[in-house]
């Protein structure tokens, strides 16, 4: 039976977004200025790709600590190929995306074949990918980014909608379709829900794990490439502080960290909540030392809400059973 | 690339005469707190010092992340690899003291570079930009342009950086003296993503309320320069920091008023030289004219200078000049070599 809309994962975060936008725009009308909306959408576009990259791994009940390292490596590869080898940007982008997929596949293969926890494998690969990044760049940015890439990273196609929102929307739609309409998506959720049961029902868990990590690598690489356009340079530190956000947004959006349940719309709204709160802290001149505290409290709140819903669902099931 | 220009010009410093024989067994490790473009000049500085003074090595080793634990592990590992002199940007002014003392106990000279350790420590001295003074002078330059009554925003670096609070205090002091008001401090944005998000959000909402911007960390300077170019606002005056290409170009194009140059090359070059001299039997003079800052009484200012639109093309010359001046009488001023 289909759930009522206020019982969906995305309803709570949507209400938070609506209330936050209403309150902030009353207190500070410039919040809804076209330029600020553009700034907000740019932040959401990139951060959503980062969150999706982690979300797909949470769906199989694992963690990917190397999301930022893959994104950073792909970003500097994209910028470096254009600057050092003069490769046209579309080809450089495709190669950088392929690098992200390769890095993701390497994670997936290691997890699937060794049986070692994804936490450990991706902790190690984080170090490897970051090391390669620093080895290539020596901590120096690549500056020679073509104007068209800078334009795609900063301009709008319909004011105030930035170009970067297009890959984000496409990724959201494709992920929703994958997870809700395709057998592979259902396999991903089944593996996350109960790996043993999934295997017994004929699903190749190894294949699913490798594919999920490949998708995660692709999304992380996309975020890295988008950031090169947005920042207008290939910074080696791209990706360094993605980790908290990558977990926060899916969790705020209703994802269960043990796997089997994620929400694309909820994750997107989770990203929006983090972006709005980040802006609010700046707009209202909140002490910079409090910014990290607020993000931490947001995550605790989301985990608390999820736990409350889980307990309520368990009680409901118990009542039905009795 | 501007950085390569800087390096090649700095190579000219190797023409400075060697003052005494070096010890080829000296192996210097230059360790920043984490990856950051500011420290990149240390690599060339170490290589130049090793070649010029005949050191066994002067190698730049970067911890993969800005984490004290990672930096400590790297330092311990470098001892076992045979390094016997350490130039360290402290991951934490207090937290790094213990490992610095351990290294000093092995007989290795230890110096804090670009940021200081909190006294007491066994570091022989701290050499870096007088960050407070640089922020203070930068704000003064900004206020020369804006005048009294100006409202300024301050964009700065990592809250874990020992220099950040010094910079915040110095900007506030200069603003107070100049009759200006610091209406907002945005900190912890020395990484591209948060800097981009917060600086653009701030300008989107408050561009009309602010007359000037002072940035006292590398990434915020780069991002704010790009943001001002993006919104095309030349009314807001900005003074940045360091010599990133983006900042220098924005100065030339009139989007940024100027930048406060620091001297990372000089820190690495002179620091490596000093480490070798200390291993060769020199000692730090008891009456060396160290300066004091909030963390230490053994501070050497590696220099800072304002570069406006007329100085941008010769910014390398300005930095060379600072290093030459400091190096020329470094030994006679700070060391006792018999």
Interface residues (C-beta under 8 A of the other chain):
Chain A: X28 X30 X31 X33 X35 X36 X38 X39 X40 X42 X43 X46 X127 X130 X131 X134 X138 X139 X140 X141 X143 X154 X227 X230 X231 X232 X233 X235 X236 X237 X238 X240 X241 X242 X275 X278 X279 X282 X283 X285 X288 X289 X291 X292
Chain B: X1 X3 X35 X36 X37 X39 X40 X43 X62 X64 X65 X66 X159 X183 X184 X185 X186 X187 X188 X191 X192 X193 X194 X196 X197 X198 X200 X201 X202 X204 X205 X206 X219 X222 X223 X226 X230 X231 X244 X245 X246
